[in-house]
């Protein structure tokens, strides 16, 4: 081979090598929205950033292409000091679409005229309840969700686990802070469901590994300690902590004892619900907890009394409760409560009813509260990202990805995942860190008493207790799909952010 041919061959190899290196892909567009009566202009940056890993001899090695959507307010002289909030949902396997188009972003799914969730075809509308007036927003899709993917030659499953997920999302946050010069900004996280687990883990990872302190964390529908929600032989805790949500559900569907029922045809109001919940919580944490701790040693008369009290609160028959050995599993409850009507109730939002093929089974066939939002969020986001945000991709946008399963919990063998102590330590080391907690009364995925239990057992010093703000909504896991509760959530988030930033 001649010298010229050899040189040409090497140049071809270099070109091919460079062509194989993944690159950031970005789209920048400009928009406006009206929030609290004030029109505000903002810039949307949509696209992917390449996560890289340091390799001793090779420099940096591309690992994953992470998709994000960032909104920054335009009329800010110094963005480096403007608050910034990083948002993600849960699953594991969920994209960030739910918090994005449900409550936080400048655009949201347009409800029907009566405020209910819409029927197809779906539309977006300006979100007057967005918190973009208070903080810039960055929505992150973890690897294998949304448009985020591992790069060629990398196995996606390396990101599909408790530890690596926290690290990769944390590394993206650090990359964004540096790339867009936001290190001086007050920093917030907001996560929903498993996203609250991720947020708790990130508080430790960012602070301990990278010295990055947060101003606040917003937790929507909380699970920090998995022992509180995992029904398993030998773990009586969920039966206690789910009971008030069973009772709230029974109250909504007029299945509780007559003395607690609301006016026929009208849903419970907040004051009525709070009063009822106080009574059920007291029973759950005292008499019911003591009964379960006794196991088979419980006296017959005491057991009979517990059966009657459970029946009064849950709307289930005494005979059924007795057959469950006083322990009502969530899937059974969703199937049993409205069995005579041949209906089920939702797990994410127990106000919604489902229809199974038959009413004889032990478990529900599908979650009606999940089905009711899936279509609207999927269609509107896919139209929005390619239309208004002008981001082109032929990849399917993974709203809820099954590719991430099985999720790797290998670091938690023979124990429940629990990031509550990670959060406690982060708040102790950084006393400025304040936490906002949003709970839905009709949430059977992450019930509110489980959230209360987790925070009351946090072990946080008394001097830091006021750093936790607990809020409650007459809705489910995604409380923001209810228009009245969305407006309440906006006020609650505004008050929290004002307090942290004051």
C-alpha positions as CSV (number, residue, x, y, z in Angstrom):
1,X,0.0,0.0,0.0
2,X,1.3,3.4,-1.0
3,X,1.9,6.2,1.6
4,X,-1.1,8.1,0.1
5,X,-3.3,5.1,0.3
6,X,-2.2,4.4,3.8
7,X,-2.9,8.0,4.8
8,X,-6.3,7.9,3.1
9,X,-7.2,4.7,5.0
10,X,-6.2,6.1,8.3
11,X,-8.3,9.3,7.6
12,X,-11.3,7.1,6.7
13,X,-10.9,5.2,10.0
14,X,-10.8,8.4,12.0
15,X,-13.9,9.7,10.2
16,X,-15.7,6.5,11.0
17,X,-14.6,6.6,14.6
18,X,-15.7,10.2,15.0
19,X,-19.0,9.4,13.3
20,X,-19.6,6.7,15.9
21,X,-19.2,9.1,18.8
22,X,-22.7,10.2,20.0
23,X,-23.4,13.9,20.1
24,X,-25.7,16.2,22.1
25,X,-28.9,17.0,20.1
26,X,-30.7,20.2,21.1
27,X,-33.7,22.2,20.0
28,X,-34.2,25.7,21.5
29,X,-37.7,27.4,21.2
30,X,-39.3,30.5,22.7
31,X,-42.8,30.8,24.3
32,X,-45.0,32.6,26.8
33,X,-47.4,31.6,29.5
34,X,-49.7,33.4,31.9
35,X,-49.3,32.5,35.6
36,X,-51.2,34.2,38.4
37,X,-52.4,36.8,35.9
38,X,-48.9,37.7,34.7
39,X,-47.7,36.9,31.2
40,X,-44.2,35.5,31.3
41,X,-41.8,34.7,28.4
42,X,-39.5,31.7,28.6
43,X,-37.1,29.6,26.6
44,X,-37.5,25.8,26.2
45,X,-34.4,23.7,25.6
46,X,-35.2,20.2,24.5
47,X,-32.8,17.4,23.7
48,X,-30.1,15.1,24.8
49,X,-26.9,15.4,26.7
50,X,-24.3,12.6,26.6
51,X,-23.3,11.2,29.9
52,X,-19.6,10.2,29.9
53,X,-17.5,8.1,32.2
54,X,-13.8,8.9,33.0
55,X,-11.5,6.2,31.8
56,X,-7.8,6.3,32.9
57,X,-6.1,5.9,29.5
58,X,-9.0,6.7,27.1
59,X,-10.2,10.0,28.7
60,X,-14.0,10.1,28.6
61,X,-16.1,7.2,27.4
62,X,-19.8,7.9,26.3
63,X,-22.3,5.9,28.3
64,X,-25.8,7.2,27.7
65,X,-27.8,9.8,25.9
66,X,-30.1,11.4,28.4
67,X,-33.2,13.3,27.2
68,X,-34.4,16.4,29.0
69,X,-36.6,19.4,28.6
70,X,-35.6,22.6,30.4
71,X,-37.6,25.8,30.8
72,X,-35.9,29.1,31.8
73,X,-37.5,32.4,32.4
74,X,-36.4,35.1,30.0
75,X,-36.7,38.3,32.0
76,X,-33.9,37.3,34.4
77,X,-30.7,39.3,34.3
78,X,-28.6,36.7,36.0
79,X,-29.7,33.1,35.5
80,X,-26.9,31.9,37.6
81,X,-28.8,32.9,40.7
82,X,-32.3,32.0,39.6
83,X,-33.7,28.9,41.4
84,X,-33.7,25.7,39.4
85,X,-35.7,22.5,40.0
86,X,-34.8,19.1,38.6
87,X,-37.9,16.9,38.1
88,X,-38.5,13.2,37.5
89,X,-41.2,10.6,38.0
90,X,-40.9,7.0,39.3
91,X,-41.8,3.5,38.2
92,X,-39.1,2.5,38.0
93,X,-39.4,2.9,34.3
94,X,-41.5,6.1,34.1
95,X,-40.6,9.1,32.0
96,X,-40.9,12.6,33.5
97,X,-44.2,13.3,31.6
98,X,-46.6,13.1,34.5
99,X,-45.2,15.9,36.7
100,X,-44.3,17.8,33.5
101,X,-47.7,17.9,31.9
102,X,-49.7,17.5,35.1
103,X,-48.6,20.2,37.5
104,X,-45.1,21.8,37.0
105,X,-44.6,22.7,33.3
106,X,-46.0,25.7,31.4
107,X,-48.2,23.4,29.3
108,X,-50.7,20.9,30.7
109,X,-53.3,18.4,29.6
110,X,-56.5,20.3,28.9
111,X,-59.5,19.0,31.0
112,X,-63.0,18.7,29.8
113,X,-65.3,21.7,30.4
114,X,-66.6,20.1,33.6
115,X,-63.0,19.7,34.9
116,X,-62.9,16.0,34.4
117,X,-60.1,14.2,32.5
118,X,-60.7,14.4,28.7
119,X,-61.7,11.9,26.1
120,X,-59.7,11.6,22.8
121,X,-58.7,13.6,20.9
122,X,-56.6,15.3,23.5
123,X,-55.2,18.8,23.7
124,X,-52.7,20.9,25.8
125,X,-53.4,24.2,27.3
126,X,-51.4,26.9,29.1
127,X,-50.8,25.8,32.7
128,X,-51.7,28.7,35.0
129,X,-50.6,26.6,38.0
130,X,-47.1,26.0,36.8
131,X,-44.3,27.0,39.2
132,X,-42.1,28.4,36.4
133,X,-42.8,31.8,37.9
134,X,-40.9,30.7,41.0
135,X,-38.2,28.4,39.5
136,X,-36.7,27.3,36.3
137,X,-37.5,23.6,35.5
138,X,-35.5,20.7,34.1
139,X,-37.4,17.5,33.4
140,X,-35.1,14.4,33.3
141,X,-35.9,11.0,31.7
142,X,-33.7,8.3,33.2
143,X,-32.0,5.9,30.9
144,X,-34.4,3.6,28.9
145,X,-37.3,6.0,29.6
146,X,-38.6,8.8,27.3
147,X,-36.0,9.2,24.5
148,X,-33.0,8.4,26.9
149,X,-30.9,5.4,25.8
150,X,-27.6,3.8,26.5
151,X,-25.2,4.5,23.7
152,X,-24.1,1.9,21.2
153,X,-21.9,-0.7,22.8
154,X,-23.2,-0.1,26.3
155,X,-25.6,-2.4,28.0
156,X,-28.7,-0.6,29.1
157,X,-29.2,-2.8,32.1
158,X,-26.3,-1.3,33.9
159,X,-28.5,1.7,34.5
160,X,-31.5,-0.3,35.6
161,X,-31.0,-0.5,39.4
162,X,-31.3,1.4,42.6
163,X,-27.7,2.5,42.9
164,X,-26.7,3.2,39.3
165,X,-30.0,5.0,38.6
166,X,-29.2,7.5,41.4
167,X,-25.7,7.9,40.1
168,X,-26.7,8.5,36.5
169,X,-29.4,11.0,37.3
170,X,-27.1,12.8,39.7
171,X,-24.3,12.9,37.1
172,X,-26.8,14.4,34.6
173,X,-27.7,17.1,37.2
174,X,-24.0,17.9,37.6
175,X,-23.5,18.0,33.9
176,X,-26.4,20.4,33.4
177,X,-25.3,22.7,36.2
178,X,-21.8,23.0,34.6
179,X,-23.0,23.2,31.0
180,X,-25.5,25.9,31.6
181,X,-23.6,27.8,34.3
182,X,-26.2,27.2,37.1
183,X,-23.9,26.3,40.0
184,X,-24.9,29.6,41.8
185,X,-28.6,28.8,41.6
186,X,-30.7,27.6,44.6
187,X,-31.2,24.0,43.8
188,X,-34.3,21.8,44.2
189,X,-35.4,18.3,43.4
190,X,-39.0,17.1,42.9
191,X,-39.9,13.5,42.4
192,X,-43.1,11.5,42.4
193,X,-43.6,7.9,43.6
194,X,-40.3,5.9,43.0
195,X,-39.0,9.4,42.1
196,X,-39.2,10.2,45.8
197,X,-37.0,7.2,46.5
198,X,-34.6,8.5,43.8
199,X,-34.8,12.0,45.3
200,X,-33.9,10.7,48.8
201,X,-31.0,8.8,47.4
202,X,-29.8,11.8,45.4
203,X,-29.8,14.0,48.5
204,X,-27.1,11.8,49.8
205,X,-25.2,11.1,46.5
206,X,-25.0,14.8,45.5
207,X,-24.0,15.9,48.9
208,X,-21.6,13.2,50.0
209,X,-20.0,12.3,46.7
210,X,-19.9,15.7,45.0
211,X,-20.4,18.3,47.8
212,X,-23.5,19.6,46.1
213,X,-26.0,20.9,48.7
214,X,-29.7,21.3,47.9
215,X,-32.0,24.0,49.1
216,X,-35.1,21.8,48.9
217,X,-36.7,18.6,47.9
218,X,-40.4,18.2,46.9
219,X,-41.8,14.7,47.3
220,X,-45.1,13.8,45.7
221,X,-46.7,10.5,46.8
222,X,-43.9,9.3,48.9
223,X,-42.1,6.0,49.3
224,X,-38.8,6.2,51.1
225,X,-39.1,3.0,53.2
226,X,-40.4,0.1,51.2
227,X,-41.3,-1.9,54.3
228,X,-44.3,0.5,54.6
229,X,-45.9,-0.7,51.3
230,X,-44.7,-4.3,50.7
231,X,-47.3,-6.8,51.7
232,X,-45.5,-9.9,52.7
233,X,-45.8,-12.7,55.4
234,X,-44.2,-11.4,58.6
235,X,-44.6,-7.8,57.7
236,X,-47.7,-6.4,59.4
237,X,-46.8,-2.8,58.9
238,X,-48.6,-2.2,55.5
239,X,-51.9,-3.5,56.8
240,X,-51.8,-0.8,59.5
241,X,-50.7,2.0,57.3
242,X,-53.1,1.3,54.4
243,X,-56.2,1.1,56.6
244,X,-57.0,4.9,56.6
245,X,-56.8,5.0,52.8
246,X,-59.1,1.9,52.7
247,X,-61.5,3.9,54.9
248,X,-61.2,7.1,52.8
249,X,-62.0,5.0,49.7
250,X,-65.0,3.3,51.4
251,X,-66.2,6.8,52.5
252,X,-66.0,8.1,48.9
253,X,-68.0,5.1,47.6
254,X,-70.5,5.3,50.5
255,X,-69.5,1.9,51.8
256,X,-68.6,2.8,55.4
257,X,-70.9,2.5,58.3
258,X,-73.9,4.8,58.1
259,X,-72.7,7.1,60.8
260,X,-69.8,8.2,58.7
261,X,-71.5,8.5,55.3
262,X,-71.5,11.9,53.6
263,X,-74.6,13.4,52.0
264,X,-75.7,11.0,49.3
265,X,-74.2,11.8,45.9
266,X,-71.7,14.3,47.3
267,X,-68.0,13.6,47.8
268,X,-66.4,14.2,51.2
269,X,-65.1,17.7,52.0
270,X,-61.7,18.3,53.4
271,X,-62.8,19.0,57.0
272,X,-65.0,15.9,57.0
273,X,-62.3,13.8,55.6
274,X,-59.7,15.0,58.1
275,X,-62.0,14.3,61.1
276,X,-62.7,10.8,59.8
277,X,-59.1,10.1,59.1
278,X,-58.0,11.2,62.6
279,X,-60.4,8.5,64.1
280,X,-59.2,5.8,61.7
281,X,-55.6,6.6,62.2
282,X,-56.0,6.4,66.0
283,X,-57.5,3.0,65.7
284,X,-54.9,1.8,63.2
285,X,-51.9,2.8,65.2
286,X,-53.3,1.7,68.6
287,X,-56.0,-1.1,68.9
288,X,-55.4,-2.5,65.4
289,X,-51.6,-2.5,65.6
290,X,-51.8,-4.2,69.1
291,X,-54.1,-6.8,67.7
292,X,-51.8,-7.7,64.7
293,X,-48.8,-7.8,67.0
294,X,-50.5,-10.5,69.1
295,X,-51.0,-12.9,66.1
296,X,-52.9,-16.0,67.0
297,X,-52.5,-15.2,70.7
298,X,-55.2,-12.6,70.4
299,X,-58.2,-13.2,72.7
300,X,-61.5,-14.2,70.8
301,X,-63.4,-11.3,72.2
302,X,-60.7,-8.8,71.2
303,X,-60.5,-10.3,67.7
304,X,-64.3,-10.1,67.2
305,X,-64.2,-6.4,68.2
306,X,-61.4,-5.7,65.7
307,X,-63.3,-7.4,63.0
308,X,-66.4,-5.2,63.6
309,X,-64.3,-2.0,63.7
310,X,-62.6,-2.9,60.4
311,X,-65.9,-3.7,58.8
312,X,-67.3,-0.4,59.9
313,X,-64.4,1.6,58.5
314,X,-63.7,-0.4,55.3
315,X,-67.1,-1.3,54.0
316,X,-66.0,-5.0,53.8
317,X,-68.1,-7.7,55.5
318,X,-67.1,-9.1,58.9
319,X,-67.0,-12.5,57.4
320,X,-64.5,-11.5,54.7
321,X,-62.3,-9.7,57.2
322,X,-62.3,-12.7,59.5
323,X,-61.2,-14.9,56.5
324,X,-58.3,-12.5,55.8
325,X,-57.1,-13.0,59.4
326,X,-57.6,-9.3,59.9
327,X,-55.0,-8.5,57.2
328,X,-56.5,-6.9,54.1
329,X,-54.2,-6.9,51.1
330,X,-54.4,-3.9,48.7
331,X,-55.2,-6.0,45.6
332,X,-57.9,-7.9,47.4
333,X,-59.4,-4.6,48.7
334,X,-59.5,-3.1,45.2
335,X,-61.4,-6.2,44.0
336,X,-63.7,-6.7,47.0
337,X,-65.0,-3.3,48.0
338,X,-67.4,-3.0,45.0
339,X,-67.7,-6.7,44.1
340,X,-71.5,-6.7,44.4
341,X,-71.6,-3.9,41.8
342,X,-69.2,-5.9,39.6
343,X,-66.7,-3.0,39.8
344,X,-63.1,-2.5,41.1
345,X,-61.4,0.6,42.5
346,X,-58.2,2.1,41.3
347,X,-54.8,1.7,43.0
348,X,-53.3,5.1,42.0
349,X,-56.7,6.8,42.7
350,X,-59.3,4.8,44.4
351,X,-62.1,7.1,43.3
352,X,-62.0,5.5,39.8
353,X,-63.9,2.3,39.0
354,X,-62.9,-0.5,36.7
355,X,-64.7,-3.4,35.0
356,X,-63.1,-6.8,35.0
357,X,-64.1,-9.8,32.9
358,X,-65.8,-11.3,35.9
359,X,-66.2,-10.6,39.6
360,X,-65.1,-13.9,40.9
361,X,-61.4,-13.3,41.0
362,X,-59.1,-12.3,43.9
363,X,-57.2,-9.5,42.1
364,X,-58.2,-6.7,39.7
365,X,-57.5,-7.1,36.0
366,X,-56.2,-3.5,35.5
367,X,-55.9,-0.2,37.3
368,X,-58.7,2.1,36.1
369,X,-57.0,5.2,37.6
370,X,-53.9,4.5,35.5
371,X,-55.8,3.7,32.3
372,X,-57.7,7.0,32.5
373,X,-54.6,9.2,32.3
374,X,-52.4,7.0,30.0
375,X,-53.9,8.0,26.7
376,X,-54.1,11.7,27.3
377,X,-50.5,12.1,28.5
378,X,-49.0,9.9,25.8
379,X,-50.8,11.6,22.9
380,X,-50.3,15.2,24.0
381,X,-46.6,14.8,24.9
382,X,-45.7,13.1,21.6
383,X,-47.4,15.9,19.7
384,X,-46.0,18.6,21.9
385,X,-42.3,17.6,21.8
386,X,-42.3,17.2,18.0
387,X,-44.5,20.2,17.3
388,X,-44.1,23.2,19.7
389,X,-40.7,22.1,21.0
390,X,-39.4,21.1,17.5
391,X,-37.5,18.0,18.6
392,X,-37.3,15.3,16.0
393,X,-36.8,11.6,16.9
394,X,-38.0,8.4,15.3
395,X,-37.5,6.6,18.6
396,X,-40.7,5.7,20.5
397,X,-41.1,7.9,23.6
398,X,-41.2,5.4,26.4
399,X,-43.9,6.8,28.7
400,X,-43.7,3.8,31.0
401,X,-40.9,1.5,30.0
402,X,-40.8,-2.2,30.8
403,X,-37.2,-2.4,29.5
404,X,-35.9,-1.5,33.0
405,X,-37.2,-4.7,34.6
406,X,-36.0,-6.6,36.5
407,X,-34.8,-3.6,38.5
408,X,-31.6,-4.3,40.4
409,X,-32.0,-4.1,44.2
410,X,-28.9,-6.3,44.8
411,X,-27.5,-3.9,47.3
412,X,-30.6,-4.6,49.5
413,X,-30.6,-8.3,49.9
414,X,-32.7,-9.6,52.8
415,X,-33.8,-6.0,53.7
416,X,-36.3,-3.4,52.4
417,X,-35.1,-0.5,50.4
418,X,-35.0,2.5,52.7
419,X,-33.6,5.9,51.8
420,X,-35.2,7.7,54.8
421,X,-32.0,7.7,56.8
422,X,-30.1,9.0,53.8
423,X,-32.5,12.0,53.7
424,X,-32.2,12.4,57.5
425,X,-28.4,12.6,57.3
426,X,-28.6,15.1,54.3
427,X,-31.0,17.3,56.3
428,X,-28.7,17.1,59.4
429,X,-25.5,17.9,57.6
430,X,-27.3,20.6,55.6
431,X,-29.8,22.3,58.1
432,X,-31.0,24.6,55.3
433,X,-32.5,21.7,53.4
434,X,-36.3,21.8,53.5
435,X,-38.7,19.1,52.4
436,X,-42.2,19.4,51.0
437,X,-44.4,16.3,51.1
438,X,-47.7,15.9,49.1
439,X,-50.1,13.2,50.0
440,X,-53.4,12.0,48.4
441,X,-56.2,10.6,50.6
442,X,-57.2,8.2,47.8
443,X,-53.7,7.0,47.0
444,X,-53.5,3.2,47.4
445,X,-50.0,3.0,45.9
446,X,-48.2,5.2,48.5
447,X,-50.8,5.8,51.2
448,X,-50.5,8.9,53.3
449,X,-50.2,7.2,56.7
450,X,-47.1,5.3,55.4
451,X,-45.7,8.8,54.5
452,X,-46.5,10.0,58.0
453,X,-45.0,6.9,59.6
454,X,-41.8,7.3,57.6
455,X,-41.3,10.9,58.6
456,X,-42.3,10.3,62.3
457,X,-39.6,7.6,62.4
458,X,-36.9,9.6,60.5
459,X,-34.9,10.2,63.7
460,X,-34.6,13.9,62.8
461,X,-33.5,16.2,65.5
462,X,-36.3,18.4,67.0
463,X,-34.6,21.5,65.8
464,X,-35.1,20.4,62.2
465,X,-38.7,19.2,62.4
466,X,-40.1,22.5,61.0
467,X,-38.0,21.8,57.8
468,X,-40.7,19.3,56.8
469,X,-44.0,20.5,55.2
470,X,-46.8,17.9,55.0
471,X,-49.8,18.6,52.6
472,X,-52.9,16.6,51.9
473,X,-55.3,16.4,48.9
474,X,-58.7,15.0,48.2
475,X,-57.3,13.1,45.3
476,X,-55.0,10.2,44.6
477,X,-51.4,9.4,43.6
478,X,-51.5,12.1,40.9
479,X,-53.5,14.6,42.9
480,X,-52.9,17.3,40.2
481,X,-55.3,15.6,37.7
482,X,-58.1,17.1,39.9
483,X,-58.4,20.8,38.9
484,X,-59.4,22.0,42.4
485,X,-56.5,20.1,44.0
486,X,-54.1,21.3,41.3
487,X,-54.9,24.9,42.3
488,X,-54.4,24.0,45.9
489,X,-51.1,22.3,45.1
490,X,-49.9,25.5,43.3
491,X,-50.6,27.6,46.4
492,X,-48.9,25.0,48.6
493,X,-45.8,24.8,46.4
494,X,-45.6,28.6,46.1
495,X,-45.8,29.0,49.9
496,X,-43.0,26.3,50.3
497,X,-40.7,27.9,47.7
498,X,-41.2,31.4,49.2
499,X,-40.3,30.0,52.6
500,X,-37.2,28.3,51.4
501,X,-36.0,31.2,49.3
502,X,-36.8,34.0,51.8
